[in-house]
Amino acid sequence: MCHDPGLTTNVFSLANSAFFGLSTKVGSLKQAVMLLGVKRFAQIAVSACMSKSMEKAVEGYDLFPGELWLHSIAVSNTVEALDKNRKIAETDDVFTPA
């Protein structure tokens, strides 16, 4: 991961966001991943890998560039919220952005 500056930036950005309300800044990748958890880190990694290919128009879909990506994220977040609300056993495959 330390060889992928985009992924590293995304991990640090989320770990240091107001969402976590930390009084000190997260300074190491190990600390950031521990704070985020394996599941959320995996979501960030998959999203980072897929986002570039989903920014352009995808053949077979009648959507403008980027719309399939936005739709995929919206559906993934909705399913994740429904899963949490219904208290279904946690699975790592609920959030699959594409």
C-alpha positions as CSV (number, residue, x, y, z in Angstrom):
1,M,0.0,0.0,0.0
2,C,2.8,2.4,0.7
3,H,3.7,2.2,-3.0
4,D,0.2,3.6,-4.0
5,P,0.1,7.3,-3.2
6,G,-3.6,7.6,-4.1
7,L,-4.7,4.8,-1.8
8,T,-2.4,6.0,1.0
9,T,-3.9,9.5,0.7
10,N,-7.5,8.1,0.8
11,V,-6.7,6.1,4.0
12,F,-5.1,9.0,5.7
13,S,-7.9,11.4,4.7
14,L,-10.6,9.1,6.2
15,A,-8.6,8.3,9.3
16,N,-7.9,12.0,10.0
17,S,-11.5,13.1,9.2
18,A,-13.8,14.7,11.6
19,F,-15.8,11.5,11.6
20,F,-13.4,9.9,14.1
21,G,-13.0,13.1,16.1
22,L,-9.4,12.3,17.2
23,S,-7.5,14.9,19.1
24,T,-4.2,14.0,17.4
25,K,-3.5,13.4,13.7
26,V,-3.0,9.8,12.5
27,G,0.6,9.6,11.3
28,S,1.3,6.1,10.3
29,L,-0.4,3.7,7.8
30,K,-0.5,1.0,10.4
31,Q,-2.3,3.3,12.9
32,A,-4.7,4.4,10.1
33,V,-5.6,0.8,9.1
34,M,-6.1,-0.2,12.7
35,L,-8.4,2.8,13.3
36,L,-10.4,2.1,10.1
37,G,-10.6,-1.6,10.5
38,V,-9.9,-4.3,7.9
39,K,-13.4,-4.1,6.4
40,R,-13.4,-0.3,5.8
41,F,-9.8,-0.5,4.5
42,A,-10.8,-3.2,2.0
43,Q,-13.7,-1.0,0.8
44,I,-11.3,2.0,0.3
45,A,-8.9,-0.3,-1.6
46,V,-11.6,-1.7,-3.9
47,S,-13.0,1.7,-4.5
48,A,-9.6,3.2,-5.4
49,C,-9.0,0.4,-7.8
50,M,-12.3,0.6,-9.5
51,S,-12.9,4.4,-9.6
52,K,-10.6,5.1,-12.5
53,S,-12.1,2.6,-14.8
54,M,-15.6,3.7,-13.9
55,E,-15.0,7.4,-14.6
56,K,-15.5,6.8,-18.4
57,A,-18.5,5.6,-20.2
58,V,-19.0,1.8,-19.9
59,E,-20.1,0.1,-23.1
60,G,-23.5,-1.5,-22.8
61,Y,-24.9,1.0,-20.3
62,D,-26.7,4.1,-21.5
63,L,-25.1,6.4,-18.9
64,F,-22.8,9.3,-19.0
65,P,-19.2,8.8,-17.8
66,G,-19.1,8.3,-14.0
67,E,-22.8,7.7,-13.6
68,L,-22.4,3.9,-13.3
69,W,-19.8,4.4,-10.6
70,L,-22.1,6.8,-8.7
71,H,-25.0,4.3,-9.0
72,S,-22.8,1.4,-7.8
73,I,-21.6,3.4,-4.7
74,A,-25.2,4.4,-3.9
75,V,-26.5,0.9,-4.2
76,S,-23.6,-0.5,-2.1
77,N,-24.2,2.1,0.7
78,T,-27.9,1.4,0.7
79,V,-27.4,-2.4,1.0
80,E,-24.8,-1.9,3.7
81,A,-27.3,0.4,5.6
82,L,-30.1,-2.2,5.2
83,D,-27.8,-5.0,6.3
84,K,-27.0,-3.0,9.5
85,N,-30.6,-2.0,10.1
86,R,-31.9,-5.6,9.8
87,K,-29.0,-6.9,11.9
88,I,-28.2,-9.6,9.3
89,A,-25.0,-11.5,10.0
90,E,-22.1,-9.3,8.9
91,T,-20.5,-10.3,5.7
92,D,-17.6,-8.7,3.9
93,D,-19.2,-8.9,0.5
94,V,-22.1,-6.5,1.2
95,F,-20.1,-3.5,0.0
96,T,-19.0,-4.3,-3.5
97,P,-18.8,-1.0,-5.4
98,A,-18.9,-2.4,-8.9
